[in-house]
Amino acid sequence: MQYYIELTLLPNEDTSAYFLWSKVYTQLHIAFVEHIDEQEKIPFGVSFPQYRMNKRKQLSLGTKIRIFANSENELQQLHLEKWLERLMDYVHIKTPSKVPQDIKGYAFYYRVNPKMGLDERIAHQAQRHNISLDEARQYFKEYVEQPIVEPYVSLKSLSAKRKENIDREYRLYIGKSPADEARDGKFGTYGLSRTATVPEF
């Protein structure tokens, strides 16, 4: 990952950063999908330089996102100005730049998938073992649900496969973990990966 583009959201009194993330990330996802390979992976990874997560539940992606690629040409082929055209009053897009030499390190930014809720677990257990819901409930009486602590972006489903999915909102939870060294690889269509790193600076 040698080159990057940095986007900065410009929230104001009427338009929150939370709302802008939803709009901007949806457009980035559409732009990324234009570049998927046979494995439905892309050559672009993202980072959030102001990412914050702590035990006091102060979660934030901040207002910046960096999009990385191996070449300046790849970044230009994303045509971000086209995809973000309607949002240009709310987003500042820098020109592609070379990743600095003196970076802090590397990180994985990855999608966190919510686990099944307690009711879903009980129903699943009952069906799997052919027992009643009450019997299954007993199995989980000591179970304590662990909340997801990572920040998220609210997105609308773009799937046209099912009519009922068209206006369905879902949360894209984003986790982060440091890496000792750079790991090359491809990314999912949100620019996230558990196996490929992006530079931190």
C-alpha positions as a Markdown table, in Angstrom:
| # | Residue | x | y | z |
|---|---|---|---|---|
| 1 | Met | 0.0 | 0.0 | 0.0 |
| 2 | Gln | 2.1 | 2.9 | -1.3 |
| 3 | Tyr | -0.5 | 5.6 | -2.1 |
| 4 | Tyr | -3.6 | 7.0 | -0.4 |
| 5 | Ile | -6.4 | 9.5 | -0.7 |
| 6 | Glu | -7.7 | 11.2 | 2.4 |
| 7 | Leu | -11.3 | 12.3 | 2.8 |
| 8 | Thr | -12.5 | 14.6 | 5.5 |
| 9 | Leu | -16.2 | 14.9 | 6.4 |
| 10 | Leu | -17.4 | 18.5 | 7.0 |
| 11 | Pro | -20.4 | 18.3 | 9.4 |
| 12 | Asn | -22.3 | 21.4 | 10.4 |
| 13 | Glu | -25.2 | 22.4 | 12.7 |
| 14 | Asp | -27.7 | 20.8 | 10.3 |
| 15 | Thr | -25.7 | 17.7 | 9.2 |
| 16 | Ser | -24.0 | 15.4 | 11.7 |
| 17 | Ala | -20.9 | 13.4 | 11.1 |
| 18 | Tyr | -23.0 | 10.3 | 11.8 |
| 19 | Phe | -25.4 | 11.1 | 9.0 |
| 20 | Leu | -22.5 | 12.0 | 6.6 |
| 21 | Trp | -20.7 | 8.7 | 7.3 |
| 22 | Ser | -23.8 | 6.8 | 6.2 |
| 23 | Lys | -24.0 | 8.7 | 2.9 |
| 24 | Val | -20.3 | 8.8 | 2.2 |
| 25 | Tyr | -19.6 | 5.1 | 3.0 |
| 26 | Thr | -22.5 | 4.0 | 0.9 |
| 27 | Gln | -21.0 | 5.8 | -2.1 |
| 28 | Leu | -17.5 | 4.4 | -1.3 |
| 29 | His | -18.9 | 0.9 | -1.2 |
| 30 | Ile | -20.5 | 1.4 | -4.6 |
| 31 | Ala | -17.2 | 2.7 | -6.0 |
| 32 | Phe | -15.4 | -0.3 | -4.5 |
| 33 | Val | -17.8 | -2.8 | -6.0 |
| 34 | Glu | -16.9 | -1.6 | -9.5 |
| 35 | His | -13.4 | -3.1 | -8.9 |
| 36 | Ile | -14.1 | -6.5 | -7.5 |
| 37 | Asp | -12.2 | -9.6 | -8.8 |
| 38 | Glu | -13.4 | -13.2 | -9.2 |
| 39 | Gln | -13.2 | -13.7 | -5.4 |
| 40 | Glu | -15.3 | -10.5 | -4.8 |
| 41 | Lys | -12.3 | -8.8 | -3.3 |
| 42 | Ile | -10.8 | -5.3 | -4.1 |
| 43 | Pro | -7.3 | -3.8 | -4.1 |
| 44 | Phe | -8.3 | -0.9 | -1.8 |
| 45 | Gly | -8.0 | -0.8 | 1.9 |
| 46 | Val | -9.3 | 1.9 | 4.3 |
| 47 | Ser | -8.1 | 3.4 | 7.6 |
| 48 | Phe | -9.7 | 5.8 | 10.1 |
| 49 | Pro | -6.9 | 8.0 | 11.5 |
| 50 | Gln | -9.1 | 9.3 | 14.3 |
| 51 | Tyr | -10.6 | 5.9 | 15.2 |
| 52 | Arg | -11.4 | 5.8 | 19.0 |
| 53 | Met | -12.7 | 3.0 | 21.1 |
| 54 | Asn | -12.4 | 2.8 | 24.9 |
| 55 | Lys | -14.1 | 1.2 | 27.9 |
| 56 | Arg | -16.2 | 4.3 | 28.6 |
| 57 | Lys | -18.0 | 3.6 | 25.3 |
| 58 | Gln | -16.6 | 6.7 | 23.7 |
| 59 | Leu | -16.8 | 5.2 | 20.2 |
| 60 | Ser | -15.9 | 7.2 | 17.1 |
| 61 | Leu | -14.6 | 6.9 | 13.6 |
| 62 | Gly | -13.7 | 10.6 | 13.7 |
| 63 | Thr | -14.2 | 12.6 | 10.5 |
| 64 | Lys | -11.4 | 11.2 | 8.3 |
| 65 | Ile | -11.0 | 8.1 | 6.1 |
| 66 | Arg | -7.9 | 7.2 | 4.1 |
| 67 | Ile | -8.2 | 4.9 | 1.0 |
| 68 | Phe | -5.0 | 3.0 | 0.2 |
| 69 | Ala | -3.9 | 1.3 | -3.0 |
| 70 | Asn | -0.6 | 0.1 | -4.5 |
| 71 | Ser | -0.5 | 2.8 | -7.2 |
| 72 | Glu | -1.7 | 6.4 | -7.8 |
| 73 | Asn | -3.4 | 5.1 | -11.0 |
| 74 | Glu | -5.5 | 2.7 | -9.1 |
| 75 | Leu | -6.8 | 5.5 | -6.8 |
| 76 | Gln | -7.6 | 7.7 | -9.8 |
| 77 | Gln | -9.6 | 4.8 | -11.3 |
| 78 | Leu | -12.0 | 5.0 | -8.3 |
| 79 | His | -13.3 | 8.3 | -9.7 |
| 80 | Leu | -14.3 | 9.4 | -6.2 |
| 81 | Glu | -15.4 | 12.9 | -7.4 |
| 82 | Lys | -18.0 | 11.2 | -9.5 |
| 83 | Trp | -19.4 | 9.0 | -6.7 |
| 84 | Leu | -19.3 | 11.8 | -4.2 |
| 85 | Glu | -20.6 | 14.5 | -6.5 |
| 86 | Arg | -23.8 | 15.2 | -4.5 |
| 87 | Leu | -21.9 | 15.4 | -1.3 |
| 88 | Met | -19.1 | 17.7 | -2.3 |
| 89 | Asp | -20.3 | 20.4 | 0.1 |
| 90 | Tyr | -19.8 | 18.0 | 3.0 |
| 91 | Val | -16.5 | 16.2 | 2.0 |
| 92 | His | -13.0 | 17.4 | 1.3 |
| 93 | Ile | -11.1 | 15.1 | -1.0 |
| 94 | Lys | -7.3 | 15.4 | -1.1 |
| 95 | Thr | -5.3 | 14.4 | -4.2 |
| 96 | Pro | -3.5 | 11.1 | -4.1 |
| 97 | Ser | -0.3 | 11.1 | -2.1 |
| 98 | Lys | 2.6 | 8.8 | -1.4 |
| 99 | Val | 2.5 | 7.1 | 2.0 |
| 100 | Pro | 5.1 | 8.8 | 4.2 |
| 101 | Gln | 8.3 | 7.0 | 5.1 |
| 102 | Asp | 8.0 | 7.6 | 8.9 |
| 103 | Ile | 4.7 | 5.8 | 9.6 |
| 104 | Lys | 3.7 | 4.7 | 13.1 |
| 105 | Gly | 3.0 | 1.1 | 12.1 |
| 106 | Tyr | 0.3 | -1.0 | 10.5 |
| 107 | Ala | -3.3 | -2.0 | 11.4 |
| 108 | Phe | -6.1 | -4.3 | 10.4 |
| 109 | Tyr | -9.5 | -2.6 | 10.0 |
| 110 | Tyr | -12.1 | -5.3 | 9.8 |
| 111 | Arg | -15.9 | -5.9 | 9.8 |
| 112 | Val | -17.3 | -7.1 | 13.2 |
| 113 | Asn | -20.3 | -9.4 | 12.7 |
| 114 | Pro | -22.9 | -9.2 | 15.5 |
| 115 | Lys | -23.4 | -12.5 | 17.2 |
| 116 | Met | -26.9 | -14.0 | 17.5 |
| 117 | Gly | -29.0 | -12.4 | 20.2 |
| 118 | Leu | -30.2 | -14.5 | 23.2 |
| 119 | Asp | -33.7 | -15.2 | 21.7 |
| 120 | Glu | -32.1 | -16.3 | 18.4 |
| 121 | Arg | -29.7 | -18.6 | 20.3 |
| 122 | Ile | -32.5 | -20.2 | 22.2 |
| 123 | Ala | -34.6 | -20.8 | 19.0 |
| 124 | His | -31.5 | -22.2 | 17.2 |
| 125 | Gln | -30.7 | -24.5 | 20.2 |
| 126 | Ala | -34.3 | -25.8 | 20.3 |
| 127 | Gln | -34.4 | -26.5 | 16.6 |
| 128 | Arg | -31.0 | -28.1 | 16.5 |
| 129 | His | -31.6 | -30.5 | 19.4 |
| 130 | Asn | -35.3 | -30.9 | 18.8 |
| 131 | Ile | -36.3 | -29.7 | 22.2 |
| 132 | Ser | -38.8 | -27.2 | 23.5 |
| 133 | Leu | -38.0 | -23.4 | 23.8 |
| 134 | Asp | -38.3 | -23.7 | 27.6 |
| 135 | Glu | -35.7 | -26.6 | 27.6 |
| 136 | Ala | -33.4 | -24.5 | 25.4 |
| 137 | Arg | -33.9 | -21.5 | 27.6 |
| 138 | Gln | -32.6 | -23.5 | 30.6 |
| 139 | Tyr | -29.4 | -24.2 | 28.6 |
| 140 | Phe | -28.7 | -20.4 | 28.4 |
| 141 | Lys | -29.8 | -19.4 | 31.9 |
| 142 | Glu | -26.2 | -18.4 | 32.8 |
| 143 | Tyr | -25.6 | -16.7 | 29.4 |
| 144 | Val | -24.7 | -13.0 | 29.5 |
| 145 | Glu | -24.9 | -11.1 | 26.2 |
| 146 | Gln | -21.7 | -9.3 | 25.3 |
| 147 | Pro | -22.5 | -5.9 | 23.6 |
| 148 | Ile | -20.6 | -4.9 | 20.5 |
| 149 | Val | -18.2 | -2.1 | 21.5 |
| 150 | Glu | -16.8 | -1.1 | 18.1 |
| 151 | Pro | -18.0 | 2.1 | 16.3 |
| 152 | Tyr | -20.3 | 1.6 | 13.4 |
| 153 | Val | -21.8 | 3.2 | 10.3 |
| 154 | Ser | -25.5 | 2.9 | 9.5 |
| 155 | Leu | -26.1 | 1.8 | 5.9 |
| 156 | Lys | -29.1 | 0.9 | 3.8 |
| 157 | Ser | -29.1 | -2.4 | 2.0 |
| 158 | Leu | -28.4 | -2.1 | -1.7 |
| 159 | Ser | -29.4 | -5.7 | -2.4 |
| 160 | Ala | -32.1 | -5.9 | -5.0 |
| 161 | Lys | -32.4 | -9.7 | -4.6 |
| 162 | Arg | -35.3 | -9.3 | -2.1 |
| 163 | Lys | -37.9 | -6.6 | -2.3 |
| 164 | Glu | -38.1 | -6.2 | 1.5 |
| 165 | Asn | -34.3 | -5.5 | 1.7 |
| 166 | Ile | -34.4 | -2.3 | -0.4 |
| 167 | Asp | -35.0 | 0.1 | 2.6 |
| 168 | Arg | -33.5 | -2.1 | 5.3 |
| 169 | Glu | -30.9 | -0.4 | 7.4 |
| 170 | Tyr | -28.0 | -2.3 | 9.0 |
| 171 | Arg | -24.9 | -1.4 | 11.0 |
| 172 | Leu | -21.4 | -1.9 | 9.7 |
| 173 | Tyr | -19.4 | -2.3 | 12.9 |
| 174 | Ile | -15.7 | -1.6 | 12.3 |
| 175 | Gly | -13.0 | -3.1 | 14.5 |
| 176 | Lys | -9.3 | -2.3 | 14.6 |
| 177 | Ser | -6.2 | -4.2 | 15.8 |
| 178 | Pro | -2.5 | -3.3 | 15.4 |
| 179 | Ala | -0.1 | -5.4 | 13.4 |
| 180 | Asp | 3.6 | -5.9 | 13.9 |
| 181 | Glu | 4.3 | -5.7 | 10.1 |
| 182 | Ala | 2.7 | -5.1 | 6.8 |
| 183 | Arg | 0.5 | -7.9 | 5.5 |
| 184 | Asp | -0.3 | -7.8 | 1.8 |
| 185 | Gly | -3.7 | -9.0 | 0.6 |
| 186 | Lys | -7.1 | -8.0 | -0.8 |
| 187 | Phe | -10.0 | -6.4 | 1.0 |
| 188 | Gly | -13.7 | -6.8 | 1.1 |
| 189 | Thr | -16.1 | -4.4 | -0.6 |
| 190 | Tyr | -16.0 | -2.1 | 2.4 |
| 191 | Gly | -12.2 | -1.8 | 2.2 |
| 192 | Leu | -11.9 | -3.9 | 5.3 |
| 193 | Ser | -9.9 | -7.0 | 6.1 |
| 194 | Arg | -8.8 | -9.3 | 8.9 |
| 195 | Thr | -5.7 | -10.5 | 7.0 |
| 196 | Ala | -4.4 | -7.4 | 5.1 |
| 197 | Thr | -3.0 | -4.3 | 6.7 |
| 198 | Val | -3.0 | -0.6 | 6.0 |
| 199 | Pro | -0.3 | 1.9 | 7.1 |
| 200 | Glu | -0.9 | 4.0 | 10.2 |
| 201 | Phe | 0.4 | 7.6 | 10.4 |
